[in-house]
Amino acid sequence: MGFRHRGLDGPTFQMRQKIMAIGDDFWIEDDDGHKVYKVNGKALRMRDTFILEDANGNEVSKIQEKKLTIRDKMTIERGDTRATVHKRLIGIRDHYIIDVDGGEDLKAHGNIVNHEYEIERDGDTVAEVSKKWFRVRDSYGVQLAQDQDVPLILAITVCVDAMARG
């Protein structure tokens, strides 16, 4: 698939764009085309929810939109890890801050709407998102660095995508 960019040598995944409608389910595939994670879109009354499941249907992350906040926010719950994704209000480029409770914070920046952005921790790129790698119009890829929390990074990508549409 041609994912090897910028020294990132971890796993790669294929996402589908325009599939973030609440109530929709979609699969995240690895670079061999295997379905490895499912995003289960749940429509709830007060807030939108996505459940990231492994291929066996086990919940690995829960993603919820926070309603009635000044800034758009979504939270990710992954075991004992909790992260909050929110859009930064200042600046020319799209910019998202990911506050990780008890861990190192991350940020996503670049051309979010066109799926061309990076996720960084302390100035180091931990994942790159791009649709340039695909001929299929509705797909984009996520290339991770080694030793990353894959479900957390994929959940962040789901949040950023959903928030950019909102």
ABEGO torsion letter per residue (X at the ends): XGABBGGBABBBBBBBBGAABBGBBBBBBBAAGBBABBBBBBBBAABBBBBBBBAAGBBABBBBBBBGBABBBBBBBBEABBBBBBBBABEABBBBBBBBBGBBBBBBBEBAAAGBBBBBBGGBBABBBBAAABABAABBBBBBBBGBBAAAAAAAAAAAAAAAAX
